[in-house]
Amino acid sequence: MKFEFTAEHDALRTLVADLCRDQGRPRALYDTDSRLDQGLWSALSAAGLLGVGLAEADGGGGAGPVEQVLVAEELGRAVGAVPFSEHTAAAETIALLGSAEQRERILGPLARGETVAGIVVGADHHLAAVHPRRDGARWRLDGRIPLIPNGSAATLLVLPALVDDQMRWFVTDAADVVALPTVDRTRPAAAAELNGADAELLSADGPNPRPGQLLLALAAAEAAGAAAEALDMTSRYTVERHQFGLPIGTFQAVKHRLADMLVGVENSRSAVYGAAWALAENADADRAVALAQAVATDHAVSVVGDAVQLHGGIGVTWECDLHLYLRRTKALQHTYGSPSLHRRRIAASLLE
């Protein structure tokens, strides 16, 4: 595998980083009832990044998984309080499985950020919890969805349900979502009580693993970005903080800890970029995205935990941003399956 970033990729990173710095306000979601950093969302929309992976014919930027992963990584660096990963995976589902009429009607508003999409990944308990029934040309959905990551910010939901014992995908309004308390308020989760919710069936038959694979890769990229920023924050702090007349970064024990953190960040990036490459090449990406999830989320929690410790007492204060990164990485570690679950998936694929 030969994988190199281009000047365009570097420019994309810089663009997203600048937008996050100028428009991102993650702390605002802790101080208000807001479920979305509207300033950052609008900036991403104006830059054409909310539909960066959609085909130009669908109102998108015509890019691919590599570009989507780079955006997610930079948003993770800034703990951006926007549902980019879920929104992108939902749009991908509609682009892959929707009819031409559905794509034309739904994807434009998604790419412009006028509609905020959430997605329910196809875990068995979610499939069993939603019961579709025909109502003329439309469908009605009944049941309960216990967890929709970033669902409180969504105005539209894409979710799977069984039709004649086969998984199919539906699009419905998100009016029935109920906010859930979360450790990370920048990722406001929700549940949904569906009582005859009006829905439309996406036209393509059968399951398609790609939206779920993309979502795992994007979430892993967020975790890798958060870990990288925590490392950078800590590196700067260990130069500025003096003890015994010297910067604490000159002490061997601190150097060793920082080196271990760097190894974790680089391992995470390698796994995430490998998953992006597999998706871009239309390879069998199941193992690659499972590896990215397991490696990136585990390392992210470890790196941020070390960052808190190396900051000393200030690291556990509300004023220090590290708690935002700790909350984000802990949430990402378990939102889409624990690292042990993904390692079991990898082991099972190797034994097939």
C-alpha positions in Angstrom: 0.0 0.0 0.0 1.4 3.4 -1.0 -0.4 6.2 0.7 0.7 9.9 0.5 -1.1 13.1 1.3 -1.2 15.8 -1.4 -1.0 19.6 -1.2 -4.8 19.6 -1.5 -5.1 17.3 1.5 -2.8 19.7 3.5 -4.9 22.7 2.4 -8.1 20.9 3.5 -6.6 20.2 7.0 -5.6 23.9 7.3 -9.0 25.0 6.2 -10.9 22.9 8.8 -8.4 23.9 11.5 -8.9 27.6 10.7 -12.7 27.2 10.8 -12.5 25.4 14.1 -10.3 28.0 15.6 -12.3 31.0 14.3 -15.9 29.6 14.7 -15.7 26.6 17.1 -17.2 27.1 20.5 -17.4 23.6 22.2 -17.7 25.0 25.7 -20.9 26.9 24.7 -22.8 23.6 24.8 -21.9 23.2 28.5 -23.2 26.7 29.3 -26.4 26.6 27.2 -29.2 24.3 26.1 -27.8 24.3 22.5 -27.3 20.9 20.9 -25.2 22.1 18.0 -22.3 24.7 17.5 -24.3 26.6 14.9 -21.4 28.9 14.1 -19.1 26.1 13.2 -21.8 24.1 11.4 -22.6 27.2 9.2 -18.9 27.7 8.5 -18.5 24.0 7.5 -21.6 24.4 5.2 -20.3 27.6 3.6 -17.0 25.8 2.9 -18.8 22.9 1.2 -17.5 20.4 3.8 -20.8 18.9 5.0 -21.2 17.2 1.6 -17.5 16.8 0.8 -17.8 13.1 0.0 -21.0 13.3 -2.0 -21.0 13.3 -5.8 -21.1 16.7 -7.4 -24.4 15.7 -9.0 -25.9 15.2 -5.5 -24.7 18.7 -4.4 -21.4 17.5 -2.9 -17.7 18.1 -3.4 -16.9 14.9 -5.2 -14.2 13.8 -2.8 -13.9 10.5 -0.9 -13.2 8.8 2.4 -9.7 10.2 2.7 -10.9 13.7 2.6 -13.8 12.9 4.9 -11.4 11.3 7.4 -9.2 14.4 7.4 -12.1 16.7 8.2 -13.2 14.4 11.0 -9.6 14.3 12.4 -9.4 18.1 12.5 -12.8 18.3 14.1 -11.6 15.9 16.8 -8.6 18.1 17.4 -10.9 20.9 18.2 -13.6 18.8 19.9 -15.9 20.3 17.4 -19.5 20.3 18.7 -21.0 19.2 15.3 -22.3 15.8 14.2 -20.1 15.6 11.1 -19.4 11.9 11.3 -23.1 10.8 11.8 -24.3 13.4 9.2 -21.8 12.2 6.7 -22.6 8.5 7.2 -26.3 9.2 6.9 -25.8 11.1 3.6 -23.7 8.2 2.3 -26.5 5.8 3.1 -29.0 7.9 1.1 -26.5 8.3 -1.8 -25.9 4.6 -2.0 -29.4 3.3 -1.5 -31.8 6.0 -2.4 -33.5 6.4 -5.7 -32.6 9.3 -8.1 -35.6 11.2 -6.8 -34.7 10.6 -3.2 -31.1 11.7 -3.7 -32.2 14.9 -5.5 -34.7 15.8 -2.9 -32.8 14.9 0.3 -29.1 15.2 -0.4 -29.0 18.9 -1.4 -30.3 20.2 1.9 -27.9 17.8 3.7 -24.9 19.0 1.8 -25.9 22.6 2.6 -26.4 21.9 6.3 -30.0 22.9 6.1 -31.0 19.4 7.4 -28.9 17.8 10.1 -28.9 14.0 9.7 -28.5 11.3 12.3 -28.0 7.6 11.7 -28.7 4.5 13.7 -26.1 1.8 13.0 -27.4 -1.7 12.3 -26.9 -3.4 15.6 -29.2 -6.4 16.1 -31.0 -4.7 19.1 -31.8 -1.7 17.0 -33.1 -3.8 14.2 -35.4 -5.7 16.6 -36.6 -2.5 18.2 -38.1 -0.9 15.1 -41.1 -2.4 13.4 -42.1 -1.0 10.0 -45.6 -1.4 8.5 -47.0 -0.2 5.2 -49.4 2.7 5.0 -50.3 3.1 1.4 -47.3 4.4 -0.5 -45.6 5.3 2.7 -44.4 3.4 5.8 -45.0 3.8 9.5 -42.4 3.0 12.1 -43.1 1.8 15.7 -40.7 1.0 18.4 -37.9 2.4 20.6 -34.3 3.2 19.7 -32.3 3.4 22.9 -29.4 5.4 21.6 -28.8 7.7 18.7 -25.3 9.3 18.9 -25.6 13.0 18.3 -29.3 12.4 17.9 -30.4 15.5 19.8 -28.9 17.7 17.1 -30.6 15.8 14.2 -33.7 16.9 12.2 -33.7 13.7 10.1 -32.9 10.1 10.9 -31.6 7.3 8.7 -32.2 3.9 10.4 -32.4 0.2 9.6 -35.4 -2.1 10.2 -36.4 -5.6 9.1 -38.8 -6.0 6.1 -39.6 -9.6 5.3 -36.6 -10.7 7.4 -34.3 -8.5 5.3 -32.5 -5.3 6.5 -33.8 -2.2 4.8 -33.1 1.5 5.4 -35.6 4.2 6.2 -35.6 7.9 6.4 -37.8 9.6 8.9 -38.2 13.0 10.7 -36.3 13.3 14.0 -39.2 14.9 15.8 -39.6 12.0 18.2 -36.1 12.1 19.7 -35.6 12.6 23.4 -32.3 14.0 24.7 -30.3 11.7 26.9 -27.8 12.8 29.6 -24.2 12.3 28.3 -20.7 12.6 29.7 -19.8 14.6 26.6 -22.3 17.4 26.0 -20.6 18.3 22.7 -22.0 15.0 21.4 -25.7 15.2 22.6 -27.2 11.7 22.4 -30.9 10.9 22.2 -33.4 8.1 22.2 -36.4 7.8 20.1 -40.0 6.6 20.7 -41.6 5.9 17.4 -45.3 5.6 17.4 -46.5 5.4 13.8 -43.7 7.7 12.6 -44.0 8.6 8.9 -41.1 7.2 7.0 -39.9 6.5 3.5 -38.1 3.4 2.4 -34.8 3.8 0.5 -35.2 2.1 -2.8 -32.2 -0.3 -2.9 -32.7 -3.8 -1.5 -30.5 -5.6 1.0 -27.8 -4.5 3.5 -24.8 -2.4 2.5 -21.9 -2.3 4.9 -20.3 0.9 3.6 -22.2 3.5 5.6 -21.4 1.7 8.9 -17.8 1.2 7.9 -17.5 4.9 7.0 -19.0 5.9 10.3 -16.5 3.8 12.3 -13.6 5.3 10.3 -14.8 8.8 10.9 -15.3 8.3 14.6 -11.9 6.7 14.9 -10.4 9.8 13.1 -12.1 12.1 15.6 -10.5 10.1 18.4 -7.0 10.2 16.7 -7.4 14.0 16.3 -8.3 14.5 19.9 -5.3 12.5 21.0 -3.0 14.4 18.8 -4.2 17.8 20.2 -3.9 16.5 23.8 -0.3 15.5 23.0 0.5 19.0 21.5 -1.1 20.7 24.5 1.0 18.6 26.9 4.2 19.2 24.9 3.7 22.9 25.1 2.9 22.8 28.8 6.0 20.7 29.7 8.2 23.4 28.1 6.4 26.3 29.9 6.1 24.6 33.4 9.2 24.8 35.4 10.2 22.8 38.5 13.5 22.7 40.3 14.6 25.6 38.0 14.1 23.5 34.8 11.2 22.9 32.3 9.6 19.6 33.4 9.9 18.4 29.8 13.6 18.0 30.4 13.0 15.3 33.0 13.5 11.8 31.7 10.3 10.4 33.2 8.3 13.1 31.4 10.2 12.5 28.2 9.4 8.8 28.3 5.7 9.5 28.9 5.6 12.0 26.0 7.3 9.5 23.7 4.7 6.8 24.6 2.0 9.3 23.9 3.5 10.0 20.5 3.7 6.3 19.6 0.0 6.0 20.5 -1.0 9.0 18.3 1.0 7.7 15.3 -0.3 4.2 15.7 -3.8 5.7 15.7 -3.2 7.8 12.6 -1.8 4.8 10.7 -4.8 2.7 11.5 -7.3 5.5 10.6 -5.5 6.3 7.3 -5.4 2.6 6.5 -9.2 2.4 7.0 -9.7 5.5 4.8 -7.5 3.9 2.1 -9.4 0.7 2.2 -12.7 2.6 1.8 -11.3 4.7 -1.0 -10.1 1.6 -2.9 -13.4 -0.2 -2.4 -11.5 -2.9 -0.7 -13.0 -5.2 2.0 -12.8 -2.6 4.7 -14.4 -4.5 7.6 -11.1 -5.5 9.2 -9.5 -2.1 8.6 -12.3 -0.1 10.2 -12.5 -2.4 13.2 -8.8 -2.0 13.7 -9.0 1.7 13.4 -11.8 1.8 16.0 -10.0 -0.4 18.5 -6.6 1.2 18.1 -7.6 4.8 17.9 -10.1 4.9 20.7 -8.0 2.9 23.1 -4.9 5.1 22.4 -7.0 8.3 22.6 -8.2 7.5 26.1 -4.7 6.6 27.2 -3.0 9.6 25.6 -5.6 12.1 27.1 -5.3 10.4 30.5 -1.5 10.9 30.4 -2.0 14.5 29.3 -4.2 15.1 32.4 -1.5 13.6 34.7 1.4 15.5 33.1 -0.5 18.8 33.6 -0.7 18.1 37.3 -3.4 19.8 39.3 -4.4 22.2 36.5 -5.3 19.2 34.3 -8.3 18.4 36.4 -9.7 21.9 36.6 -12.8 23.1 34.6 -10.7 25.9 33.1 -8.3 23.5 31.4 -9.7 22.2 28.1 -8.3 18.7 28.7 -11.6 17.5 30.3 -13.3 18.2 27.0 -10.9 15.8 25.3 -11.2 13.2 28.1 -15.0 13.3 27.8 -14.9 13.1 24.0 -12.5 10.2 23.8 -14.3 8.2 26.5 -17.5 8.6 24.7 -16.0 7.6 21.3 -14.4 4.5 23.0 -17.8 2.9 23.5 -20.3 4.7 21.3 -19.9 2.3 18.3 -18.8 -0.8 20.1 -16.0 -1.3 22.6 -12.4 -1.9 21.5 -12.7 -5.5 22.7 -15.7 -6.0 20.5 -13.8 -4.8 17.5 -10.8 -6.9 18.3 -13.1 -9.9 18.4 -14.4 -8.9 15.0 -10.8 -8.8 13.7 -10.0 -12.2 15.2 -13.1 -13.7 13.7 -12.2 -12.4 10.2 -8.7 -13.9 10.5 -10.1 -17.3 11.4 -12.6 -17.4 8.5 
